């Protein structure tokens, strides 16, 4: 909202502070002043509307002037009664009526007929007043309605009365909810479809006529001539030929205005004010001020009695506060006298009874309803900067830890240590665009769509949550998996890097049946990219990272193929346990990714590792080199050796693997293992382990058709 | 039994000893090094012949040759230390200006770093960490925070809605009701997490952003305590004394609503592009918890008072590392991430 410094000074002539100073002060007492701009001799303040969402009274120069008066300790030069002086009511009073069919949505409707108008350009002072605040000058009548709104805060509207239907010279205005299918062309020239419940102002006497002006129906119809509180219709617009108007100064329900304005996508200076919740008692002030000005500038003569429909009168209320409690709330030591002065400076009258202050709340301060609201008023005028910061007194009990957060922090640090870079990607993903942008990854679009449509962990394959109002199609679903987003980032980085590792930890969203909040397990996903690589080279690198993770967590895992390019990871700690934790995906020759359900891993968390005593007796090391058929998995051989190794076999390690037809023969591969034998009780000699070694070899020969290499 | 090479080696050793005895200057040492260890030096030539030998001999002789080489090298060094005058470097010089080979470390995201730092400070101050949901219902995101349906203030939060009426949370205040309801006072909690706002992305706006909500509830706490708590946090975080300024603002779940500003940490209050020439940074919206929020959560609002705030993590991170564009955070660009 824009406010003119010069206009403010009409209410506070004694204000000497420079515009910049006033803006600074208002920023800390009322709302942020975003900019101060010089315009000719004047300065325009741009005030942050959001901070005034609860202060409709401040959407006027009078309201802002009141605030400045309070904080600069000036008495407000209130508008003189002469500003509201009305011309005499003419003898030829026309009768004119208003029918309200929606009391709830229209708490007050005040209107009057003005005749003998001389519509024309506004005087310069009026034009300037509006234009410096960004409002276009139209003619003296329209300009006055805008001027009064900026001055006291009451939006007004003028209807050209000659464009309304009359029955026996009587016009009739109606206020009612629109009916479905009704339309109106608003002042901005837009044809607008009205829907049920939008509040409209109608011409009650409108009769359907044909082109020759003959009545089509004897039934009286009411026709919308304005969208209440938002914008008037062009059919009853005031122009230079207008001689008679109905001037409306009404109060409308804030929620209704807001809803209608949103549905139509239509905002106006009027709706901005109404939706904050204006004071119904303001209508009369606004109307009288406008009549006064129209009389002065456009020769307006009052042509009817002032219609005022105001069934439920709003009266000032009283809020009681305790001055001790006020100080306890703010952390201040203000005297009762101080508090009284501060409140009074904002036109909040007080009466004191002991420690209690009874504060009378004028109706323009609808925002004040609880004692806390008044503590704020006192603090604002006193100055927040004068409150000395303190710290709460509390016990020495330490903050309780959040183990899940600590778990996640530990894993983030571990992956960074292992050379992975943490990325943040959006929770919002696209469905269609995902496919297109992933062409580069041959298998990716499939992986992505598979996950988008179903969810590989929760079992109940519910589709992902979809946004009603996405920013773009590629940000329209809530992801169930992290990996596709990581792959997108991998693709981007390939332009600058030949090799990299990325990871991300975040919650994903797995919908549940209607009425239940979705499951949001925390996932860990990672990706390894190496240009001109192959899965044989990449796989151990990624698996190694996962092995380090699981070993740090004291967990055991196993891997099993799910499809040609997906390997499942199982948690196997504990004999009977086998939980699917996630998977490794072979994306292409250069990329491997993985995704693990961290929440599941956290749930099955193991305690700390136990220290293993370091054996004092030296180990005996043996190497076994084998040629085995290619179809045999190394893991199985490893497990077999461990299984047959006996109590003394402490460790088996693969140290060589290669396929070379010259060495191993067709369809065969060579593998070699280090075997470490060790006893806690004594030093082993070669003869202690030789029989065991032979037994292992014999077993491998039988089990895997292994040949021994020298 | 001795092979030609072996004889050769014996002769070489003699010759080396001879030469070493006659050394009188650094130049002599260099000459010896060239004669035996240079690219065409006698020992070097001998080493080149080794692979052609039969394997049993090769190992044995190889050891001898290597030993001779090592002895010579150490003798050359030894001699050089005894010679007067400027020393020549006899072993290949170490170029200390060579760039190091760095171990391949990864990084955590700068927001994670700042989040950890902030969490640590708050934990030291006694605040427990809670995590928010990504998607929550209308009640927790709005209604419980004194914003019933139809409340116009809801629109201050540019909200995403899912097809079935859930909300990707617009603030981590979505946890406030649960925290107040499920704990007994005194309560000190922070909620760091990811939030969403329906707004177009530019250098300072993101639809996906991060916040640390704070909730404090106890008897006898004051507005001054709120200001003090946040001032203390910010001073610890920025590791310096700060000036604070309070601006009135409006948020339905606090009363009064405040905006806490600090003197710009970039220009120290002189005015720069980051603080838009004002010298002040608007950092933390905050305020005493509205009695309606306490009532809804079943807290005796006559007995207890609370305060709450919502600290922007993105902003804090941008200030700390002087990052000029918020879009870097979700860019996934390693050229950005590598720097942290």
Interface residues (C-beta under 8 A of the other chain):
Chain A: X27 X28 X29 X30 X31 X32 X50 X51 X52 X53 X54 X55 X254 X255 X258 X259 X262 X275 X276 X328 X329 X330 X331 X332 X370 X372 X373 X375 X376 X379 X380 X384 X385 X387 X388 X389 X390 X391 X392 X393 X394 X395 X397 X398 X399 X400 X401 X402 X404 X405 X409 X412 X413 X415 X416 X417 X418 X419 X420 X421 X422 X423 X424 X425 X426 X427 X428 X465 X466 X467 X468 X469 X470 X471 X475 X478 X486 X488 X489 X492 X493 X496 X497 X500 X501 X502 X503 X506 X507 X509 X514 X517 X518 X520
Chain B: X104 X105 X106 X107 X108 X109 X111 X112 X116 X119 X122 X123 X125 X126 X127 X128 X129 X130 X131 X133 X134 X135 X136 X137 X150 X152 X153 X155 X156 X160 X161 X162 X163 X164 X166 X168 X186 X188 X194 X196 X198 X200 X207 X208 X216 X218 X220 X221 X222 X223 X224 X225 X227 X228 X229 X231 X232 X244 X245 X246 X247 X248 X249 X250 X255 X256 X257 X258 X259 X282 X288 X290 X291 X305 X329 X330 X332 X333 X334 X335 X337 X338
